[in-house]
Each structure stands twice: as structure tokens, then as C-alpha cells.
Amino acid sequence: MGALNWFILLVTHPLEFKSLLQFYLYHEQNRDIKALKEHPTSGWDRESMQRCWAFLDKTSRSFAAVIKELEGDLARTICLFYLVLRGLDTIEDDMSISDQVKQPILRSFHQHTVTPGWKFDGCGPKEKDRQLLVQYDVVVEEVNRLNPDYKAVIIDICHKMEIGMADYAHKAATTGIIYLDTIAEYDLYCHYVAGLVGEGLSRIFSVSKKEASWLGDQLELSNSMGLLLQKTNIIRDYREDVEQKRFFWPREIWGAYGFAEMRDMCAWEGREGAEAEDIKARATWVQSGMVLNALGHAVDALDYLRVLKNQTVFNFCAIPATMALATLELCFMNPDMFLRNIKIRKAEAAKLIMRSTNPREVGLIFRDYARRIHAKANPKDPNFIRISVACGKIEQWNEQQYPSFVRFINDKPFLDPRDARTRTVGLNNQLKSELVKKSRPESIRADVAANGVNGSDDTTSDMLKHIGGALAIVLSLAGATLFLAIRYMGSTA
Amino acid sequence: MSSSKEVYIVIGGSGFVGRHIVQQLLDRGDIVSVLDIVQRHHDVPFYSADITDQSQVAAALRKSGTTCIIHTASPPAGLKDEALYYRVNVDGTKAIIAAAVETGIRKLVFTSSAGVVFDGSDIIGADERLPPPRVPMDAYNDSKAKAEAAVLEANGKGGLLTVALRPAGIFGPGDRQVMTGLYQVYERGQTHFQIGDNTNLFDWTYVGNVARAHLLAADKLDASPLPLPPSNPEKVPASLDEVPPLSEEETSLIIYPLSSIDLTTGYHRVPTSDARPLGPYVTPPHNAERILSAFKDPNPGPSSRPVVRTRFDAFSPHSLAESKLLDSSKSPLQVAGQVFFITNGEPCYFWDFPRTVWHHLDKYFPGHRKGRGIFTLPKLVGMAAASASEWVGWLIGKEPTFTRFKVTFSCATRWHNIEKARRVLGYEPQVGVEEGVQKMVEWWYAEYEAGSHRTAH
């Protein structure tokens, strides 16, 4: 950003100015893949890998930065995984290639990817990632250098995805059916193009031993991660996709509100009057139905993030997920989405990158967006109560995994005396200490030490004092209030 | 044990929940009779009795040949007569227990209320370990808590097995409280007022789900008791280390992941490469049959998802050991002598439920509501206004409709954890909040058209 832009931001959005400034000041790249000490894992010392890194920067708008920060050889592996799938996707997307030519290339892409020297210059000149395929031999060379376990995952996922893409491309080319009919079909399409990426990533994480060996078997959670991100993009990109005659929204959702074609949902553009208002309202209910459908993956995504152990893997997965929630919130009840490309603001993105560092924080980010979505919900929307329940599920997740009555003050746990759940812990501790007193007085210290919240004698007794004191205050206040209330009630009766 | 057919009596079987229980028992072909003070249906044997009179109850139990009591009777919440609550709920329940022991009844299922743990402050994902507050909310909840304690204490007396259920926010066809109140607000044109910021989650439970939980509890009450791990009965554990580890049966109850409750949000199974539809394939994959049948399997069995718990979780090893340390004679994973929260498992933000109801009413009364924006009162302002309203009511000698209790009620977070009911009772809600509201409003409007609302009150 130029100085003028910074100045304008400072005047018009001072809070965003602050976020962005902090981002540029404090957010450092954790890893420099070009550094000499990183060469053994980043492969920067090879020209072919340097070219691959350059392709990553060119082809990926949002993923390049998070991929490069991954630890050890994960960054290089996932960079190549990304490029392989980007190459496949470019061929699938290219409408200038006939179905006859496209089918065999798609269906053997996993073999091309390991065939030294393979490259492809048949993409149309308009295809923005055409160059990646023209020089695909560098990707092939680097894929073949990968640890065989990583390579096997990449090739297996590529194989599965190419079949799905070829099937859908063939269907569109031969039947003329352009819409996905049901939500189940929509889910399956998203599974092919994004859910499989999730499966592949989890398996790569497991192979790297940086994550649990069973993570690769968590197919449902992995797919949900992919589906959350993909569905969010599909919602946001409505206008762009419709203009390019790509239709991903399932008819089961938009057909229910009286639309015959997907483009009809923006037919209110530039018009006024009751009819335009009606179209706009119905389009908004469709939009809300799409957001509801995407929100259905949010709790799975949180469950997935909750079991990650490696910080760089966590950031890699969490940042796109929080961005997705922010984007869903931006789209929800926003008619502009039907007219143009909308994006979350830079400062908001910067804030999310800085905050998405642990599952508790990410849970709170999800909850904040859920509340903002809910605040915009409209009782006239047929999805109204469903949105409420879906947002409630995110709230429930937070309380189950990170109960809010456990606070941290100077890194010491402290139980909120105003929260009913503290009664449970307080009561149990009290009963337990009575039990211990009765049976074996000499073991009090040992027992408290063994069972305290963080296992340390001092903090436990400190905490009990806090709770006890706070409880006493609360109870006496409650008693006083009750006394006054009774007198008051007595006088009114 | 349960090979001979159970004979049920539903005490309070003419009431809202009671009638749904009777209906579900009839639907599955069970023998059931009703004990109540008024008779509203004539499809089952009816016994009129004062439940505070042990001899009257015992006579009805003998005459009906009852083996299982389902006790749902209680005056409705919100009455002024506090003594009535204690007489019916506490004395009545004690008399029923005594009559059950006297006549050798085997099972007693008691309808308690989630309100027994509510004291006006937030209830956030509470589980059954939470004790009732030391300062009770009101006479209704206090009397329910005392009745519940009596029921649980009676477990094992003279061979009687007892269990208590705590439903939260019951609604549905037959309801005379929630729907009446919401309609009054609608009729007065006050639906655009909101107190608080509406970020408080609230549990609502469809009456049919509550009834089903009662049937499950009755069925499971005498299922072979959970074998407790071998422990020396002479030696009561004095510390967590001495609590014996979970038995195999106990472990099997808590080890599998629970599925998400998707009744209202809609269930769509996430496709994976191991379980998915086949899609528009050109040539089917080699494992086509396996992945398709895996996807379509209605009972896919417990998934491999990890079960992640914190130590504060009621089913964490730490908490289970703690429960047993406090009372080594029973396991929180058994049915008899236990209490269970029963909800729809899909809490929503407080004001969204009434708004959904009002939106349904708009279909029947088109044009009644003006399209007004929501007017939000902060809780403090609401409290002050409610105090003023109570004072005015006192001055002019009329019952105020806007009270501090209502403000507290609408600003509190109140949702409960139903994992215990799901794992131990096998309870799963059958009707979601959305469908339930629809059923309730349809029923209510049919009654409204028939003009029966005025006569019912």
C-alpha cells in the first residue's frame, strides 16, 4: 500500500489502520524457504524447485504464504501437492479443450505427473495458469524426488480427483445438464474438488509424523474441512461463476424459492418496484439456505482443528477456516453478493491471521461470526430457526471444549464464581476434602495435589480460597437480595 | 424380569406431558391407565385420586394392577399459591412413593424439571452433577427439587427402582402455557420488543421427545444393572487413586462418538472416498458397491471420530472417578437412582423461538402485524421498567404482566448437556424444534378456530 492509501485508511477506518499496522509490525514470516539452512527441506538449491515455488506464488492467491510457513519438508510436499491439483484443475476448467481431448488427459493425469519430461501446451491462451502446464516437467521432476510415502498420497488423491472431474466434465459435455440437482450431488462435487484435498492433507500430515498417525483416517472430518472452504467460495463467487456459465449451487436449494435458472437470482439488479423486491427477497432466502448448508461443516472443522498438534499445521488449516467464516458472515443477507465480487477487508484478514493460533481462539472467532450472522437473521426467512440452531452448535462446541467458567488470570486457572458450573467443582472439592478428613488426615496434601485443577498445591488452595471467598460474597449478596425481595413481595401481597 | 408385560399408570395422565406419554404407550400396544383429578380422555381406565393420600393412590395401584408408575403430575409453574406446590409436589410425591413401596411396585419414573438447577443466573451446558442452588428460584422449582430428591432416595427401597427426568422448556400440541403467553404478546402487538442482546442460548423440548424419554427410562430402569468393576465392598475408596477403573460395560457406553443432532438444520452425510454416492461415472470404480453401501447404510455404526474431553466433562475419567469417590455404591452410568436432563439437543437463541412462533401465526392472521423494526431494551433498563411495572401494578391493584422474573428469564442462558441421556438411556430427539413449532401452532390454531381456548382456561 502506498502512503496515501495508508493515510486514507487512517482517516476513514482508524481501527483497521491499527490492525494492519500491527500486522506489518509484528507478524513475521516464521520461515524463509530461501535461507541456506532450509535448503535440505525446501529444495531451494535446485532450479526445478525454485521454479515450483515461483509457480506457487503465481497460481495461489491465498495459500502461498501459509504453505511456505509449514515446518520441514511439509512446505515443499504441500507446495507440490497444490501444483499437481492446480494443473489438473486448469485442464478441467479449460472450455477451449474438447471433451474428446480432455477425457484421456484428465483420466491419466496421475500417470503424467510421474512421467519425466511430461508437459502440456494445449490449454487456451486465456487460461491464466496455462504456463504451469507448459512447464509441468519441473513439477514432475520434483514430485519424483519426494519421499515415496508422500508421493503415494499425492498420486492417489490426484487419481481419485481426476476421475471425478472427468466424470462431471463428460456429463456436462454430453448431456447438456448444467445444474447440480440435489444437495447430495453438490456435496459429492465438493468432495471431488475439495474434500479429497482435505483427505490428502491429513494423510500427508500423518506421514510427516508431525500429526497423529490416525489423522489420515479421519475422512469425514478432513472432507468437512474441505467442504467448508469450497462451499464458502462457491457462495461468494455467485456472480463471477454465473457470468462464466459455471453453476455449482444445487437446484434443491434455489429451486425451492421459485427460480427456474440460477441467473434469475440477480434479476432484480437495477430495477425497482414490488416484483424486483420479491425477487431480491427470495434470492436472499436462497443465499441464507446456502450459508446454512456451509455452516453445517463448521463444528466438524473445529473438531478437526482441535486434534492438531503442530503449530504450523494448525495455522495452515485454521487461517483459511476463519477466513471462510468471515466470508460467510460477509455474504449472509448481503444483496451485493449477487451483483459483484465481495471480499473481506484486508485489515480483517490481517487480524484473523494474527488471531488464528490455537483452537480455543479459533472457536471464539467462529462464535463471534456465528453471532454476527445470527444478528442479521430475519424471522421471515424460512431458514431463520435453522440458522439459529446452526449458530447455537458453534456456541455449544466452545462451551464443551473450552468451558467459559474456567478463566486464566496470569496463567493460573480461576473458576468464575458466577457460573453455575463452578458449583459442581466447588461441591465436589468440598465433599472430597471432608471424605479425606474423615478417613486419612495425613493424605490431605497428597490428595489435593493430585486432584487440583493444575496439579500444583499452591494454586489449588489459592483457587479454592478465591472460589470460597467469591462464593461467600455471591451467596450473601443473593441472600440480601432475597431478603429484600421477600420483604418487598410481602409488602405488595 | 421384564418378560411379563408391564402395566403402566400415568399419574397426571390428563395433563400436557402425561397425555403424550399415554398416547405413546397406547401406540406401542401397552396396557396403561391414568390417575388424575380430571378426566379429559376416555380411551384408558381412569382413576380419580388425591395423590397426597397414600391410601387412595395405593388403592388405584392395586386395582389397576400397575407394575410401573410414571409420575408427571404437578401444578403449572407461575401460580401464587406456594403451599399448593409443596403439598402436591413434595407431599404428593412422597405419598406416591410410600404407596408404591406398600404395593410392591417395581418401577417409578418421575418427571422433574430442568428448572431445579436454575436460580436466575446462567445455565451453560450444565450436566447432572450440578446441584440445585442453595437459594431456590421459586416455590415451584424448589418443590420439584425436593420431590426429585425424595424419588432418587427411594431407589432400592422394597425393591423399587426409581429414575427422574428433567425436561427443559416443553412445548408442542396440548401446551397451555408457552403458546398462550406467546399468543397474548402477539395479540397485544408487542412482538417487536426485545430485552437483552439475544445472544443467550435456550433449550426448548418437543413434548413428544419428552414422552419418549419417559418410555425409554421405564424400559431401561430394570435392564440388567451395569456391572460395576470388582471392588472390595468393605473398603470404601478414600481417594481418586483407590477408585476402581471403569468396567468394560461402562467403557463401552462412553467410548464411541455421539452423532450431531441435525433434526432442524438438516442431515447431509459428508461423502468421503470410502463412503460416497457414485456420481455420474463413466466406468464404475472397482469398489463401487462397497463405497455406495457404506454411504447408504442407515446405521453406519460408531464412526472413528476422536472423542475429545476436558477434565471438566462429566464423562472424563477424572469426573467419573470423582462421582464414584463421592458415592461408591452407584455408577453415574446406570439408570436406577439417576437423574437425566432431557432436551431437544438443539438450543437456539432465546428470542428466535417466539419469533418463529409469531411468524407462523402471521399465516393465520395476515396483516395483523405491522412491519416494525425490533426495539431492543438492555437488560438493566428492562429490569428498571419491570420494577416500575410491578409498582404500578401494586398501586392500582392489578397483576402486572411485565415482571422482573420475565426479564431475568428472557436474558438468561439456559441450555443443558444431554450426553448422559443419549448414552445411558439411548435417548435421541425425534422431532426437531422447527417441526415441533409447526405442529404446535397448527394444533393451537385448530383449537382457536374451534373456540376451545377460552373454555380450556
HADDOCK unambig.tbl for C-alpha pairs under 7 A between the chains (distance, minus, plus):
assign (segid A and resid 167 and name CA) (segid B and resid 280 and name CA) 5.71 0.50 0.50
assign (segid A and resid 167 and name CA) (segid B and resid 281 and name CA) 5.27 0.50 0.50
assign (segid A and resid 167 and name CA) (segid B and resid 282 and name CA) 6.19 0.50 0.50
assign (segid A and resid 168 and name CA) (segid B and resid 280 and name CA) 6.39 0.50 0.50
assign (segid A and resid 171 and name CA) (segid B and resid 280 and name CA) 6.65 0.50 0.50
assign (segid A and resid 187 and name CA) (segid B and resid 271 and name CA) 6.82 0.50 0.50
assign (segid A and resid 188 and name CA) (segid B and resid 271 and name CA) 6.18 0.50 0.50
assign (segid A and resid 191 and name CA) (segid B and resid 271 and name CA) 6.40 0.50 0.50
assign (segid A and resid 191 and name CA) (segid B and resid 272 and name CA) 6.83 0.50 0.50
assign (segid A and resid 218 and name CA) (segid B and resid 305 and name CA) 6.58 0.50 0.50
assign (segid A and resid 219 and name CA) (segid B and resid 272 and name CA) 5.95 0.50 0.50
assign (segid A and resid 220 and name CA) (segid B and resid 270 and name CA) 6.21 0.50 0.50
assign (segid A and resid 220 and name CA) (segid B and resid 272 and name CA) 6.19 0.50 0.50
assign (segid A and resid 223 and name CA) (segid B and resid 272 and name CA) 6.47 0.50 0.50
assign (segid A and resid 224 and name CA) (segid B and resid 270 and name CA) 6.82 0.50 0.50
assign (segid A and resid 379 and name CA) (segid B and resid 355 and name CA) 6.26 0.50 0.50
assign (segid A and resid 379 and name CA) (segid B and resid 356 and name CA) 6.39 0.50 0.50
assign (segid A and resid 379 and name CA) (segid B and resid 359 and name CA) 6.67 0.50 0.50
assign (segid A and resid 380 and name CA) (segid B and resid 359 and name CA) 6.77 0.50 0.50
assign (segid A and resid 385 and name CA) (segid B and resid 352 and name CA) 6.54 0.50 0.50
assign (segid A and resid 385 and name CA) (segid B and resid 356 and name CA) 6.73 0.50 0.50
assign (segid A and resid 385 and name CA) (segid B and resid 434 and name CA) 6.67 0.50 0.50
assign (segid A and resid 386 and name CA) (segid B and resid 264 and name CA) 5.71 0.50 0.50
assign (segid A and resid 386 and name CA) (segid B and resid 265 and name CA) 4.97 0.50 0.50
assign (segid A and resid 388 and name CA) (segid B and resid 348 and name CA) 5.35 0.50 0.50
assign (segid A and resid 388 and name CA) (segid B and resid 349 and name CA) 6.29 0.50 0.50
assign (segid A and resid 389 and name CA) (segid B and resid 265 and name CA) 6.82 0.50 0.50
assign (segid A and resid 389 and name CA) (segid B and resid 346 and name CA) 5.89 0.50 0.50
assign (segid A and resid 389 and name CA) (segid B and resid 347 and name CA) 6.23 0.50 0.50
assign (segid A and resid 389 and name CA) (segid B and resid 348 and name CA) 4.89 0.50 0.50
assign (segid A and resid 390 and name CA) (segid B and resid 265 and name CA) 6.32 0.50 0.50
assign (segid A and resid 392 and name CA) (segid B and resid 201 and name CA) 6.79 0.50 0.50
assign (segid A and resid 392 and name CA) (segid B and resid 347 and name CA) 6.12 0.50 0.50
assign (segid A and resid 392 and name CA) (segid B and resid 348 and name CA) 5.49 0.50 0.50
assign (segid A and resid 399 and name CA) (segid B and resid 125 and name CA) 6.90 0.50 0.50
assign (segid A and resid 401 and name CA) (segid B and resid 309 and name CA) 6.91 0.50 0.50
assign (segid A and resid 401 and name CA) (segid B and resid 310 and name CA) 6.44 0.50 0.50
assign (segid A and resid 419 and name CA) (segid B and resid 122 and name CA) 6.63 0.50 0.50
assign (segid A and resid 420 and name CA) (segid B and resid 122 and name CA) 6.77 0.50 0.50
assign (segid A and resid 420 and name CA) (segid B and resid 123 and name CA) 6.15 0.50 0.50
assign (segid A and resid 421 and name CA) (segid B and resid 126 and name CA) 6.59 0.50 0.50
assign (segid A and resid 421 and name CA) (segid B and resid 130 and name CA) 6.54 0.50 0.50
assign (segid A and resid 423 and name CA) (segid B and resid 130 and name CA) 6.59 0.50 0.50
assign (segid A and resid 424 and name CA) (segid B and resid 129 and name CA) 6.08 0.50 0.50
assign (segid A and resid 424 and name CA) (segid B and resid 130 and name CA) 4.94 0.50 0.50
assign (segid A and resid 424 and name CA) (segid B and resid 131 and name CA) 6.72 0.50 0.50
assign (segid A and resid 432 and name CA) (segid B and resid 326 and name CA) 6.92 0.50 0.50
assign (segid A and resid 435 and name CA) (segid B and resid 238 and name CA) 6.70 0.50 0.50
assign (segid A and resid 436 and name CA) (segid B and resid 238 and name CA) 6.20 0.50 0.50
assign (segid A and resid 439 and name CA) (segid B and resid 238 and name CA) 6.58 0.50 0.50
assign (segid A and resid 447 and name CA) (segid B and resid 239 and name CA) 6.68 0.50 0.50
assign (segid A and resid 492 and name CA) (segid B and resid 394 and name CA) 6.13 0.50 0.50
